[in-house]
Amino acid sequence: MFIPDVSVIIPVYNAETYISTCLDSVVNQTLCDIEVICAYDFSTDTTEEIIQNFCQKYPFVKLNKSERAEGLASARNRGICQATGRYLYFLDADDAIVPYALEALVKIADSYNADVVLFDSEVQDSDGLGAFDYKWHAPELEGKVLTGEEMFVHLFHKKQWGNSVWRRLWRKDFLSKNGLSFMQELRFCEDFEFSCRAMFYAERTICTNKTFHIYNSHFNSLHTTFSPEKAKSAFRAYYSFLRFLSSRRFSIEASICLDELASNFLSYFRRQCLKNSQKLFPSDFTDVFERQLFKAIMQEEDRAFIDKIEEHDLVLLQKMGAYIYGAGNCATELVKYLRDNFIEIKSIVVTKKNPDMAGIDNLPLIEVDELKEYASPVIIGVVKKTVPEIMKTLTDRGFRNIIVPIFK
């Protein structure tokens, strides 16, 4: 049985203006062993006729047809199911790839036995919408194999993390083994939800700073407009992302980055809803938790919720009691959590007291320099982005039992 090197999956809907250029860039690749799957949603223009012409001329171009418009996520999933290639590449119908892209990417993936290959994109600003930058700007990663989590942390620290699936080549058996597909009901932000989740399953990733993709920025692009339906889809992507975060254990460094990523996405969602005056209401969500979370988001509530403290840490805390480092919302939630678990709280610890600083539930408030019980457990109750700084402060002073709880 013939197995192509790459299956190129192109979701297509009302793309008559762009699809010929897109397909020309694929059928003229220097890599011969490919298949092209046009995951066609029912369109109202001449898109199907254009694709049929390519199918007749190039036997490796295939039409995967739906009789209704189901969206990008569903179209890509249909492509995944049909694909027979060793690698999968998701290309949007209004974009293109350079002639040698697939050959070079397969060579990189095979050389490093990579689950995922990340690469650069060049922006073609068709309608003068302004400059975008879809490059990783990470020359130090060239030829360096990292886990997906390590790659995420490195790029996120450089402010270069991006979720676009078309800047990645995916090993098909890696996706199959981990049951990875797009969240079917999402019509928007499906890249965000899929890429974040998939990267954290990857054991071997490689990033090249070579440009293989051409992004066509234009007025009709899905990402240049925002509607109530997209707002709802973006929220569902965020909700799914939260569930993913609570389902796995991450390094402290990755957790901090993920927390900031979730916060950034949440700010984007809220900003778009407010800027576009979209009519989206809690009643639009049937799930009770979704409804409450949406209300909290739009009211800009900022409260921390303890997810869990590891069992062995709880045993230690119940034996020895604890100091809580921090005096804000996270620390307040920790006080409630520890008391519910019958754990003695010795004091609230802060870096430096000021006259206006209030304690929590009448607990003593001390500065870290006053704390000399170096064997006593200190549990950190601050937002994730400041955890490394507090960890360093405590370890530099000789504290041995430092506990970081997991916040929802």
Number of C-alpha atoms within 10 A of each C-alpha: 3 7 13 18 19 27 28 24 27 27 26 31 24 18 22 20 13 17 24 19 15 20 23 14 18 24 18 13 17 14 19 14 16 24 24 25 26 29 26 29 23 17 17 11 13 12 21 23 11 15 21 15 12 19 17 11 10 13 10 18 23 19 19 18 16 15 9 11 15 17 19 27 22 23 25 24 19 21 25 25 10 15 21 18 22 17 25 25 22 21 25 20 24 24 21 25 24 17 18 15 19 26 17 14 22 20 11 17 21 11 10 16 17 23 26 27 22 21 22 21 21 19 18 15 15 12 11 10 11 10 10 12 12 20 20 22 15 14 12 10 17 12 14 14 18 18 18 22 22 20 23 22 19 19 17 17 11 12 11 15 18 17 16 16 18 23 24 24 23 26 23 21 14 19 19 12 9 11 9 17 19 21 19 15 15 23 21 24 22 24 20 19 23 21 18 22 19 21 20 17 17 22 17 21 26 24 25 22 17 18 16 21 22 21 22 19 22 17 14 11 10 12 12 10 11 15 16 16 15 19 21 21 18 23 23 23 24 20 19 15 19 16 12 14 18 14 9 8 11 14 11 15 17 19 18 18 19 22 18 16 15 16 13 11 17 19 15 13 20 17 13 17 20 12 10 12 11 14 12 15 13 16 11 12 15 9 11 11 11 16 16 12 16 23 15 14 16 17 10 12 10 9 12 18 15 16 11 14 16 11 9 8 17 17 12 15 24 14 11 16 19 23 23 25 26 23 19 17 17 22 23 21 16 26 21 13 17 19 11 9 12 12 19 16 19 16 21 26 26 19 14 11 13 8 5 6 11 13 17 17 9 9 13 12 21 18 14 17 12 10 14 11 12 15 12 19 20 26 23 24 31 23 17 22 16 12 17 13 10 19 16 12 14 20 13 9 14 13 19 14 17 21 19 18 19 17 19 14
